[in-house]
């Protein structure tokens, strides 16, 4: 294999150069939640939600997230 050849079109790869599955990401998040001493239940989407919450507060926006539809409504 030459340098630059693509083994998988996924962004994150595991130690076998295969794409990380959804389950693999969940296991990594859980591992580092425990290491960090976080007792609150978190998901892969928690950082995205936290960033959006902080940004909206800075901008003075109100928002509602419908988790089931992954829809976002912003009110100015």
C-alpha positions as CSV (number, residue, x, y, z in Angstrom):
1,X,0.0,0.0,0.0
2,X,1.3,3.5,-0.9
3,X,1.1,6.5,1.4
4,X,-2.1,8.3,0.9
5,X,-4.1,5.3,-0.2
6,X,-7.5,5.3,1.5
7,X,-8.6,2.1,3.3
8,X,-11.9,3.5,4.6
9,X,-13.8,6.6,3.8
10,X,-14.6,7.2,7.5
11,X,-13.0,10.1,9.4
12,X,-12.0,8.2,12.5
13,X,-10.2,4.8,12.2
14,X,-9.4,2.2,14.8
15,X,-6.1,0.4,15.3
16,X,-6.9,-1.9,12.4
17,X,-7.3,1.1,10.0
18,X,-11.1,0.3,9.9
19,X,-13.8,2.9,10.4
20,X,-15.0,3.2,14.0
21,X,-18.5,2.0,14.5
22,X,-21.2,3.9,16.4
23,X,-20.7,1.4,19.2
24,X,-17.0,2.1,19.2
25,X,-17.5,5.8,19.6
26,X,-20.0,5.1,22.5
27,X,-17.3,3.0,24.2
28,X,-14.7,5.7,23.9
29,X,-17.0,8.4,25.3
30,X,-18.0,6.1,28.2
31,X,-14.3,5.3,29.0
32,X,-13.3,9.0,29.2
33,X,-16.4,9.9,31.1
34,X,-15.3,7.5,33.8
35,X,-11.7,8.7,33.6
36,X,-12.8,12.3,34.0
37,X,-14.9,11.5,37.0
38,X,-18.1,12.7,35.4
39,X,-21.1,11.1,37.1
40,X,-23.7,12.6,34.9
41,X,-24.8,10.3,32.0
42,X,-23.5,11.6,28.7
43,X,-23.8,10.6,25.1
44,X,-21.8,11.3,21.9
45,X,-24.1,14.2,21.3
46,X,-23.5,15.9,24.7
47,X,-20.5,18.0,23.5
48,X,-22.6,19.3,20.6
49,X,-25.5,20.1,22.8
50,X,-23.3,21.9,25.4
51,X,-21.5,24.0,22.6
52,X,-24.9,25.0,21.1
53,X,-26.3,25.9,24.6
54,X,-23.3,28.1,25.4
55,X,-23.2,29.8,22.0
56,X,-26.9,30.5,22.0
57,X,-26.7,32.1,25.5
58,X,-23.8,34.3,24.3
59,X,-25.9,35.4,21.3
60,X,-29.0,35.9,23.3
61,X,-30.9,33.2,21.4
62,X,-33.5,30.7,22.7
63,X,-33.6,27.3,21.1
64,X,-35.4,24.0,21.3
65,X,-34.0,20.7,20.2
66,X,-36.3,17.8,19.3
67,X,-34.0,14.8,19.9
68,X,-36.3,12.4,18.1
69,X,-36.2,14.4,14.9
70,X,-32.8,16.1,15.4
71,X,-34.5,19.3,14.5
72,X,-33.4,22.7,15.8
73,X,-35.6,25.7,16.1
74,X,-34.0,29.1,16.9
75,X,-36.0,32.1,18.1
76,X,-34.4,35.6,17.9
